[in-house]
Amino acid sequence: MFAPVTDLPTALAAGEDWLAANGFPPRPPASQPDSVRLWQAVISQARTFVQPDPVCGTSQDRRGTVYSGNWAGHVVPKSDYGNAQFTASQSEWVQPAVPADPNYTNYNAAPAVSLWTGIGVANLMQAGVDSIATVTPRYKFWTEDYPQNMIWEGPAIGPGQIAYVYTRNMGDNQAYYFLENVTTGAYSAFTNALPYVGTDAANFVIERPRGLYLPPFSSVSVWNNFFWQNKNSYQLTSANDKWIMTSNCDSGGTVLTAPSAVSGGQFTDVWSHSRPFNNYC
């Protein structure tokens, strides 16, 4: 666990060791000025440290293991980068609003739009935010070491607010998470156990979890998308794999959402159907 840091000028000027010791994501190299600008924008808003207060242990508090092929986004296989292991990723977006559904009161079991970034394939270190279509919609940060269950933890967030997520494999079966509501300046920085280590891909994803319908949402802009091989950082590009979410999880289905091409490390996920759509793939 990291202590709160209120000396923002020190954080913005500090070296890599100080940033790591105080729970901040690494500064991009000076050769990437656009990346440095985005990093400064995120760090300068991180004003209020929030204990992650993980909520776990009951059916209301944890989502079960998800075996879903129904997602969209961009995926970077390590074969595109010399087959070296990926160690970290980050992403930033505006959390989408979803409509209320009077059929669901338990946020753990309701339809959701899940945005996340992470490292791995069969084993997957990931973190993100869900927009959950309960009778009163809920919006919650979470972390997960798949195939373990996810854990609701991190600062409060609401629709239309900006989420920033950074996650890193620290080695020795430890994962580090920096979760920030950039709009309010509230952030959590902490480590969790990482028994299932994944290194084979970097992922930037919008998902329909739990086998329920995908709630309608406005288009979602996703930016500040980077990934690391130890200290080497790379910006997401249009050369990376693109995944489209359909009603039957193959190319012949109705398109539910699809990401645009990547430009400057940014892309847009677009809702492509006029109603909630159930499927069972």
ZIPEFEN-V505543 format. One record per residue. N is the residue number from 1. RES is the residue in one letter. BURIAL is 1 if it has 24 or more other C-alpha atoms within 12 Angstrom, else 0. Layout:
N & RES & BURIAL
N & RES & BURIAL
//
This chain:
1 & M & 0
2 & F & 0
3 & A & 0
4 & P & 0
5 & V & 1
6 & T & 0
7 & D & 0
8 & L & 0
9 & P & 0
10 & T & 0
11 & A & 1
12 & L & 1
13 & A & 0
14 & A & 0
15 & G & 0
16 & E & 0
17 & D & 0
18 & W & 0
19 & L & 1
20 & A & 1
21 & A & 0
22 & N & 1
23 & G & 1
24 & F & 1
25 & P & 1
26 & P & 1
27 & R & 1
28 & P & 1
29 & P & 0
30 & A & 0
31 & S & 0
32 & Q & 0
33 & P & 0
34 & D & 0
35 & S & 1
36 & V & 1
37 & R & 0
38 & L & 1
39 & W & 1
40 & Q & 1
41 & A & 0
42 & V & 1
43 & I & 1
44 & S & 1
45 & Q & 1
46 & A & 1
47 & R & 1
48 & T & 1
49 & F & 1
50 & V & 1
51 & Q & 1
52 & P & 1
53 & D & 0
54 & P & 1
55 & V & 0
56 & C & 0
57 & G & 0
58 & T & 0
59 & S & 0
60 & Q & 0
61 & D & 0
62 & R & 1
63 & R & 1
64 & G & 1
65 & T & 0
66 & V & 1
67 & Y & 0
68 & S & 0
69 & G & 1
70 & N & 1
71 & W & 1
72 & A & 1
73 & G & 1
74 & H & 1
75 & V & 1
76 & V & 1
77 & P & 1
78 & K & 1
79 & S & 0
80 & D & 0
81 & Y & 0
82 & G & 0
83 & N & 0
84 & A & 0
85 & Q & 1
86 & F & 1
87 & T & 1
88 & A & 1
89 & S & 1
90 & Q & 1
91 & S & 1
92 & E & 1
93 & W & 1
94 & V & 1
95 & Q & 1
96 & P & 1
97 & A & 1
98 & V & 1
99 & P & 1
100 & A & 1
101 & D & 1
102 & P & 0
103 & N & 0
104 & Y & 0
105 & T & 0
106 & N & 1
107 & Y & 1
108 & N & 1
109 & A & 1
110 & A & 1
111 & P & 1
112 & A & 1
113 & V & 1
114 & S & 1
115 & L & 1
116 & W & 1
117 & T & 1
118 & G & 1
119 & I & 1
120 & G & 1
121 & V & 1
122 & A & 0
123 & N & 0
124 & L & 1
125 & M & 1
126 & Q & 1
127 & A & 1
128 & G & 1
129 & V & 1
130 & D & 1
131 & S & 1
132 & I & 1
133 & A & 1
134 & T & 1
135 & V & 0
136 & T & 0
137 & P & 1
138 & R & 1
139 & Y & 1
140 & K & 1
141 & F & 1
142 & W & 1
143 & T & 1
144 & E & 1
145 & D & 1
146 & Y & 1
147 & P & 1
148 & Q & 1
149 & N & 1
150 & M & 1
151 & I & 1
152 & W & 1
153 & E & 1
154 & G & 1
155 & P & 1
156 & A & 1
157 & I & 1
158 & G & 1
159 & P & 1
160 & G & 0
161 & Q & 1
162 & I & 1
163 & A & 1
164 & Y & 1
165 & V & 1
166 & Y & 1
167 & T & 1
168 & R & 1
169 & N & 1
170 & M & 1
171 & G & 0
172 & D & 0
173 & N & 0
174 & Q & 0
175 & A & 1
176 & Y & 1
177 & Y & 1
178 & F & 1
179 & L & 1
180 & E & 1
181 & N & 1
182 & V & 1
183 & T & 1
184 & T & 1
185 & G & 1
186 & A & 1
187 & Y & 1
188 & S & 1
189 & A & 1
190 & F & 1
191 & T & 1
192 & N & 1
193 & A & 0
194 & L & 1
195 & P & 0
196 & Y & 1
197 & V & 1
198 & G & 1
199 & T & 1
200 & D & 1
201 & A & 1
202 & A & 1
203 & N & 1
204 & F & 1
205 & V & 1
206 & I & 1
207 & E & 1
208 & R & 1
209 & P & 1
210 & R & 1
211 & G & 1
212 & L & 1
213 & Y & 1
214 & L & 1
215 & P & 1
216 & P & 1
217 & F & 1
218 & S & 1
219 & S & 1
220 & V & 1
221 & S & 1
222 & V & 1
223 & W & 1
224 & N & 1
225 & N & 1
226 & F & 1
227 & F & 1
228 & W & 1
229 & Q & 1
230 & N & 0
231 & K & 0
232 & N & 0
233 & S & 1
234 & Y & 1
235 & Q & 1
236 & L & 1
237 & T & 1
238 & S & 0
239 & A & 0
240 & N & 1
241 & D & 1
242 & K & 1
243 & W & 1
244 & I & 1
245 & M & 1
246 & T & 1
247 & S & 1
248 & N & 0
249 & C & 1
250 & D & 0
251 & S & 0
252 & G & 0
253 & G & 0
254 & T & 0
255 & V & 1
256 & L & 1
257 & T & 1
258 & A & 1
259 & P & 1
260 & S & 1
261 & A & 1
262 & V & 1
263 & S & 0
264 & G & 0
265 & G & 1
266 & Q & 1
267 & F & 1
268 & T & 1
269 & D & 1
270 & V & 1
271 & W & 1
272 & S & 1
273 & H & 1
274 & S & 0
275 & R & 0
276 & P & 1
277 & F & 1
278 & N & 1
279 & N & 1
280 & Y & 0
281 & C & 0
//
